């Protein structure tokens, strides 16, 4: 005897059994379905309507190329958006928004924190990203019971974002410019101090600076050349002095000889008796022309010539003629005031010699010339001595200057090291100042860029509009869900009722090897209070 195979699913959970059970309890299904559907309709109809409004804000890029003007605001737009969102959705800002748009009937302008939190929870910020993943725009939405109010709140919050972005960027740019101004002022002060030190050092060591090395070497070369030339001049002066000393000795010897001869002549003239004077007239100068130096000079020259020559000598005649002409011109008369020149003897007559006359008191020309020569040589020697003294002083001065220049050249390495330290700090400060000055100009341009709103900014391209229909609740969908749940509950109730009775619903619930001999209709016995129930036959299998 083989055992029958047990089915995998219990007979009462077969699809035909479930369908049979639901059909048998169709009245229950309909009642429950209708009741739940009606209840869901009432509930959905009484749900409060909520409206949704949304504003789109575009992240507009900088209008001026970055190669020309670079913005000092380097914060990422996503980070800046998150920062602005925290500022806009802060408690104080939400309370001001509630009071401004009259979203809550506050008493004396006081808004509870719960109301502000509720308003903040109803505001949503949704970023929109481009193809490259960067933030190109963002949406600001608000949910509320009044359509006009939600549109106003969304637009006002979007305006907050735009204003805060402009304010935040301008504050950052101005803060950067202000910081650079402070650093630039400190750098300028430090640069001025170092420049003052460098200037003071240069003034203190004006002739010992490294850049003056060539000038110092050139000055030393010129001083050496001047010293050599001065030494040569001193040697020539010494030689000239030797020559002048010899000339002075000769001139003094000549003067002594002439003076000795003159003294001898004077003694001889004093010892010789005076001869008889020949009857002739001396040259007499008229009184009206006396005192003329040129006439007196010619008269003295004429007297000197008469001491050595006779009146017929050509030199005497020439000087006498010049004296007569000058006297005539000075006196203004044609007559001659001097005696005529005696004519030479004729017919081979022998001229009578002029007897010798005593020597006059005037010194002879040779003596005067000898004295002049001595004085001239002495004057030349004095001038030469002065020249030699001047050259000696110049040599001493040049030696001092050369020593001073050599000392300065020797100190050049020390000055160069000190100057290098000063100039290194000065160059660093100057480079820092120039860099900060360039950054200041860039920061000022960036600040002006932010003030003129030519940089990256938020622009409302699609303001929120008043919604025509509520966004929540979705009444058709909720009503459909309620109907579906009512139908599901009705079917479940009908099936549970049949499952509780535990009766066979059809031959498909028998084991597979069970032989069905026949089927009987369902017999329903109707009973009343007086008689026994009479059986009734219904066509239903059992």
C-alpha positions in Angstrom: 0.0 0.0 0.0 1.5 3.3 -1.1 1.1 6.4 1.0 -0.6 9.4 -0.6 1.5 12.5 -1.3 0.6 15.4 0.9 -0.2 18.7 -0.9 2.3 21.7 -0.5 -0.5 24.2 0.2 -3.3 23.7 2.7 -6.6 23.1 0.9 -8.3 26.2 2.4 -5.6 28.5 1.0 -6.0 27.4 -2.6 -6.9 30.1 -5.0 -10.3 28.5 -5.7 -11.0 28.2 -2.0 -10.1 31.9 -1.4 -12.3 33.0 -4.3 -15.2 30.7 -3.1 -14.9 32.1 0.4 -14.9 35.7 -0.8 -17.9 35.0 -3.0 -19.8 33.4 -0.2 -19.1 36.5 2.0 -19.7 39.0 -0.7 -22.2 40.9 1.4 -19.6 41.4 4.1 -17.1 42.5 1.5 -19.5 45.1 0.0 -20.5 46.5 3.4 -16.9 46.9 4.6 -15.8 48.3 1.3 -18.5 50.8 1.2 -18.1 51.8 4.8 -14.3 52.3 4.5 -14.6 54.1 1.2 -17.1 56.5 2.6 -15.0 57.1 5.7 -11.8 57.7 3.6 -13.7 60.1 1.4 -14.9 62.1 4.3 -11.4 62.1 5.9 -9.6 63.1 2.7 -12.2 65.8 2.0 -11.6 67.3 5.4 -7.8 67.3 5.2 -6.4 70.9 5.1 -5.0 72.1 1.7 -1.3 73.0 1.5 0.1 75.1 -1.3 3.7 75.0 -2.7 5.5 77.9 -4.3 9.1 77.9 -5.6 11.6 80.5 -6.7 14.6 79.8 -8.9 17.8 81.6 -8.2 20.6 81.6 -10.8 24.3 81.6 -9.8 25.4 84.2 -12.3 29.2 84.1 -13.1 31.5 87.2 -13.1 30.9 89.6 -16.0 34.5 90.8 -16.3 37.2 88.2 -17.3 39.4 87.0 -14.5 42.5 87.9 -16.5 41.6 91.6 -16.1 40.1 91.8 -12.6 40.4 88.9 -10.2 38.0 88.8 -7.3 39.3 88.5 -3.8 36.3 86.3 -2.7 37.6 82.8 -3.3 35.0 80.9 -1.2 33.3 78.0 -3.1 29.7 78.8 -4.1 28.4 75.7 -2.3 30.1 76.7 0.9 28.9 80.2 0.6 25.4 79.0 -0.1 25.4 76.8 3.0 26.7 79.8 5.1 24.0 82.1 3.7 21.3 79.4 4.3 22.3 79.3 8.0 22.1 83.1 8.2 18.8 83.3 6.4 17.2 80.5 8.4 18.5 81.8 11.7 15.9 82.4 14.5 16.2 86.1 14.4 15.8 86.4 10.6 12.8 84.0 10.6 11.1 86.0 13.4 11.6 89.2 11.3 10.2 87.4 8.3 7.1 86.3 10.3 6.6 89.9 11.5 7.2 91.4 8.1 4.7 89.2 6.3 2.3 88.9 9.2 2.5 85.1 9.2 1.5 84.9 12.9 -0.7 87.2 14.9 2.0 88.1 17.3 1.3 90.1 20.4 3.5 93.2 20.7 5.8 91.9 18.0 6.8 88.8 19.9 6.9 85.6 17.8 7.3 82.2 19.6 10.3 80.1 18.8 8.1 77.3 17.8 6.4 79.3 15.1 9.8 80.4 13.7 11.0 76.8 13.8 7.9 75.7 11.9 8.4 78.4 9.3 12.0 77.3 8.9 11.1 73.7 8.5 8.7 74.6 5.7 11.4 76.4 3.7 13.5 74.1 1.4 16.6 74.9 -0.6 17.4 72.6 -3.4 20.6 73.0 -5.5 20.6 72.5 -9.2 23.8 71.2 -10.7 25.1 71.4 -14.3 26.7 68.8 -16.5 30.1 69.3 -14.9 28.7 68.9 -11.4 29.0 72.5 -10.4 26.2 74.5 -8.8 24.4 76.6 -11.5 21.2 77.5 -9.6 19.1 76.6 -6.6 15.4 76.5 -5.8 13.8 78.0 -2.7 10.4 76.5 -1.9 7.8 77.1 0.8 4.7 75.2 1.9 1.7 76.8 3.5 -2.1 77.0 3.7 -2.4 80.3 1.8 -1.3 80.4 -1.8 -0.5 84.1 -1.8 1.5 83.8 1.4 3.6 80.9 0.2 4.5 82.9 -3.0 5.5 86.0 -0.9 7.5 83.9 1.5 9.4 82.1 -1.3 10.2 85.4 -3.1 11.2 87.1 0.1 13.6 84.3 1.2 15.1 84.3 -2.3 15.6 88.1 -2.0 17.3 87.4 1.4 19.7 85.0 -0.4 20.5 87.5 -3.1 21.1 90.3 -0.5 23.1 88.2 1.8 25.3 87.0 -1.0 26.0 90.6 -2.2 26.6 91.7 1.4 28.8 88.8 2.2 31.0 89.2 -0.9 31.3 93.0 -0.4 32.2 92.5 3.3 34.8 89.9 2.4 36.3 92.2 -0.4 36.3 95.2 1.9 37.8 93.2 4.7 40.6 92.0 2.4 41.2 95.6 1.2 41.3 96.9 4.7 43.7 94.2 5.9 46.0 94.9 2.9 45.8 98.6 3.7 47.0 97.9 7.3 49.8 95.7 6.1 50.7 98.2 3.5 50.9 101.0 6.1 53.1 98.9 8.3 55.3 97.9 5.4 55.6 101.6 4.3 56.6 102.6 7.8 59.2 99.9 8.0 60.5 100.8 4.5 60.7 104.5 5.6 62.7 103.5 8.7 65.1 101.4 6.7 65.4 104.1 4.0 66.2 106.7 6.7 68.9 104.4 8.1 70.4 103.9 4.6 70.3 107.6 3.9 71.9 108.4 7.3 74.6 105.8 6.7 75.4 107.2 3.3 75.6 110.7 4.6 77.8 109.5 7.5 80.1 107.6 5.2 79.6 109.6 2.1 83.2 109.1 0.7 83.6 105.4 1.7 80.7 103.7 0.0 81.3 100.7 -2.2 80.0 102.3 -5.3 82.6 105.0 -4.9 85.5 102.6 -5.2 86.3 103.6 -8.8 86.1 107.2 -7.9 88.5 106.8 -5.0 90.9 104.8 -7.1 90.7 107.4 -9.9 91.3 110.1 -7.3 94.3 108.3 -6.0 95.6 108.0 -9.5 95.1 111.7 -10.1 96.8 112.6 -6.8 99.7 110.4 -7.7 100.0 112.0 -11.1 99.7 115.5 -9.5 102.4 114.5 -6.9 104.6 113.4 -9.7 104.0 116.6 -11.6 104.6 118.6 -8.5 107.8 116.7 -7.8 109.0 117.4 -11.3 108.1 121.1 -10.9 109.9 121.2 -7.5 113.0 119.7 -9.2 112.8 122.3 -12.0 112.4 125.1 -9.4 115.5 123.8 -7.5 117.5 123.9 -10.8 116.1 127.3 -11.6 117.1 128.5 -8.1 120.6 127.3 -8.6 120.7 129.2 -11.9 119.3 132.3 -10.3 121.8 132.1 -7.4 124.6 132.0 -10.0 123.0 134.9 -11.9 122.6 136.8 -8.6 126.3 136.3 -7.8 127.3 137.5 -11.2 124.9 140.5 -11.0 126.1 141.4 -7.5 129.7 141.2 -8.7 128.9 143.4 -11.7 127.1 145.9 -9.4 130.0 146.0 -7.1 132.4 146.7 -10.0 130.2 149.4 -11.5 129.7 151.0 -8.0 133.4 150.8 -7.4 134.1 152.5 -10.8 131.5 155.1 -10.1 133.1 155.9 -6.7 136.5 156.2 -8.3 135.1 158.5 -11.0 133.5 160.7 -8.3 136.7 160.9 -6.4 138.7 161.7 -9.5 136.2 164.4 -10.5 136.4 165.9 -7.1 140.2 166.1 -7.2 140.4 167.6 -10.8 140.3 171.5 -10.9 137.4 173.1 -12.7 138.3 174.3 -16.2 137.1 177.6 -17.7 133.6 177.3 -19.0 133.1 177.9 -22.7 130.6 180.5 -23.5 127.6 178.5 -24.5 124.1 178.1 -23.3 122.6 175.0 -21.6 119.3 173.6 -22.6 116.8 175.6 -20.6 113.2 174.3 -20.2 110.7 177.2 -20.2 108.9 177.6 -16.9 105.5 177.0 -18.4 106.4 173.4 -19.4 108.3 172.5 -16.3 106.9 169.6 -14.3 106.2 167.5 -17.5 107.6 164.0 -16.7 108.4 163.2 -20.4 110.2 166.5 -20.9 112.2 165.9 -17.7 113.0 162.4 -18.8 114.3 163.7 -22.1 116.3 166.4 -20.3 117.9 163.9 -18.0 118.7 161.7 -21.0 120.2 164.7 -22.8 122.4 165.6 -19.8 123.6 162.0 -19.5 124.5 161.9 -23.2 126.4 165.2 -22.9 128.6 163.6 -20.2 129.9 161.1 -22.7 129.5 162.7 -26.1 129.8 166.2 -27.7 126.9 168.3 -28.8 127.5 167.2 -32.4 127.0 163.5 -31.7 123.9 162.1 -33.5 122.4 160.7 -30.3 122.7 164.1 -28.6 121.2 165.9 -31.6 118.3 163.4 -31.9 117.4 163.7 -28.2 117.8 167.5 -28.4 115.5 167.6 -31.4 112.8 165.5 -29.7 113.1 167.7 -26.6 112.7 170.9 -28.7 109.6 169.5 -30.5 108.0 168.5 -27.2 108.8 171.8 -25.6 107.4 173.7 -28.6 104.2 171.6 -28.5 103.8 172.1 -24.7 104.6 175.8 -24.8 102.4 176.5 -27.8 104.9 178.9 -29.5 107.1 178.4 -32.5 110.3 179.8 -31.2 113.0 177.3 -29.9 114.0 177.6 -26.3 117.2 175.7 -26.6 120.6 176.9 -28.0 121.4 175.7 -31.5 123.5 172.7 -32.1 127.0 173.7 -33.2 127.9 172.7 -36.7 130.9 170.7 -37.5 134.1 172.4 -38.7 134.5 173.1 -42.4 137.5 173.2 -44.6 139.2 170.4 -42.7 139.1 172.5 -39.6 139.8 170.5 -36.5 136.9 170.5 -34.0 137.8 171.8 -30.7 137.5 169.3 -27.9 135.0 170.0 -25.3 136.8 170.4 -22.0 135.8 167.8 -19.3 133.2 168.8 -16.8 132.8 167.5 -13.3 130.5 164.5 -13.0 126.9 165.3 -12.0 125.3 164.0 -8.9 123.1 161.6 -11.0 124.2 157.9 -11.0 125.2 156.5 -14.3 122.9 154.1 -16.3 125.3 151.1 -15.9 124.9 151.4 -12.1 121.2 151.6 -12.4 121.1 148.7 -14.8 123.3 146.6 -12.5 121.0 147.4 -9.6 117.9 146.6 -11.6 119.5 143.3 -12.6 120.2 142.4 -9.0 116.7 143.4 -7.9 115.2 141.5 -10.8 117.2 138.3 -9.9 116.2 138.7 -6.3 112.5 139.2 -7.3 112.8 136.1 -9.4 114.3 134.2 -6.6 111.6 135.4 -4.2 108.9 134.3 -6.7 110.6 131.0 -7.2 110.8 130.6 -3.4 107.1 131.3 -3.1 106.5 128.8 -5.9 108.6 126.2 -4.1 106.7 126.9 -0.8 103.4 126.5 -2.5 104.5 123.3 -4.2 105.7 122.0 -0.8 102.3 122.8 0.7 100.6 121.2 -2.3 102.7 118.1 -1.8 101.9 117.9 1.8 98.2 118.4 1.0 98.3 115.8 -1.7 100.0 113.3 0.6 97.3 113.9 3.2 94.6 113.4 0.6 96.3 110.4 -0.8 96.6 108.9 2.7 92.9 109.7 3.4 91.9 108.2 0.1 94.0 105.1 0.8 92.4 104.8 4.3 88.9 105.0 2.7 89.8 102.4 0.2 91.0 100.1 3.0 87.7 100.6 4.8 85.6 99.8 1.7 85.2 96.0 2.6 83.8 96.9 6.0 81.4 99.5 4.5 80.4 97.1 1.8 79.4 94.5 4.4 77.5 97.0 6.4 75.8 98.4 3.3 74.9 94.9 2.1 73.1 94.2 5.4 71.2 97.5 5.2 70.4 97.1 1.6 69.3 93.5 2.0 66.7 94.4 4.6 65.8 97.5 2.5 65.4 95.4 -0.7 63.2 92.9 1.2 61.1 95.6 2.7 60.9 97.4 -0.7 59.8 94.2 -2.5 57.2 93.5 0.2 55.9 97.0 -0.1 55.7 96.8 -3.9 53.9 93.4 -3.7 51.4 94.8 -1.1 50.9 97.9 -3.3 50.0 95.7 -6.3 47.7 93.6 -4.1 46.1 96.8 -2.7 45.3 98.0 -6.2 43.9 94.6 -7.1 41.9 94.5 -3.8 40.5 98.0 -4.5 39.5 96.9 -8.0 37.9 93.8 -6.6 36.0 95.8 -4.0 34.7 98.2 -6.7 33.8 95.1 -8.7 31.7 93.8 -5.9 30.1 97.2 -5.3 29.1 97.5 -9.0 27.7 93.9 -8.8 29.9 92.7 -11.7 31.2 89.7 -9.9 29.6 86.3 -9.2 26.1 87.0 -7.9 22.7 85.4 -7.3 19.9 86.4 -9.6 16.2 85.5 -9.3 15.3 84.3 -12.8 12.0 82.7 -12.0 10.2 84.3 -9.0 7.6 82.2 -7.2 4.1 82.5 -8.6 0.8 82.1 -6.7 -0.2 78.4 -7.0 -3.6 77.6 -8.5 -4.0 74.2 -6.9 -2.8 72.8 -3.6 0.2 70.6 -3.7 -1.0 68.5 -0.7 -2.9 66.4 0.0 -3.3 64.3 -3.2 -7.1 63.6 -2.7 -7.7 61.3 -5.6 -4.8 59.2 -4.7 -5.7 59.1 -1.0 -9.4 58.2 -1.9 -8.1 55.4 -4.2 -6.0 54.1 -1.4 -8.9 54.2 1.0 -11.1 52.3 -1.5 -8.5 49.8 -2.0 -7.9 49.3 1.7 -11.7 48.9 2.2 -11.9 46.2 -0.5 -8.9 44.5 0.9 -10.4 44.5 4.4 -13.8 43.2 3.2 -12.2 40.3 1.3 -10.0 39.6 4.3 -13.1 39.6 6.6 -15.1 37.3 4.3 -12.2 34.8 3.9 -11.6 34.9 7.7 -15.2 34.1 8.3 -15.2 31.0 6.1 -11.8 30.0 7.5 -13.3 30.2 11.0 -16.2 27.8 10.0 -13.7 25.2 8.7 -16.0 23.7 6.0 -15.1 22.2 2.6 -15.7 24.6 -0.2 -15.4 22.2 -3.0 -14.0 19.0 -4.3 -10.6 20.5 -5.1 -9.9 20.5 -1.4 -10.0 16.6 -1.3 -6.8 14.7 -1.5 -5.8 13.7 -5.1 -6.6 10.0 -4.7 -10.1 10.6 -3.1 -12.9 9.1 -5.2 -16.0 11.4 -5.3 -19.1 9.2 -5.5 -21.6 12.1 -5.8 -22.7 15.4 -4.7 -25.7 16.5 -2.7 -27.3 19.9 -2.7 -27.2 22.0 0.4 -30.2 21.4 2.6 -31.4 24.4 4.6 -33.8 23.6 7.3 -36.2 26.5 7.9 -37.6 26.6 11.4 -40.2 28.6 13.1 -41.6 29.0 16.6 -44.5 26.6 16.3 -43.6 23.8 13.9 -40.5 21.9 13.3 -38.3 23.1 10.6 -38.9 21.8 7.2 -36.0 20.8 5.2 -35.3 22.7 1.9 -33.0 21.7 -0.9 -30.5 24.2 -2.4 -28.2 23.4 -5.2 -24.9 23.6 -3.4 -22.4 21.0 -3.0 -21.3 19.8 0.3 
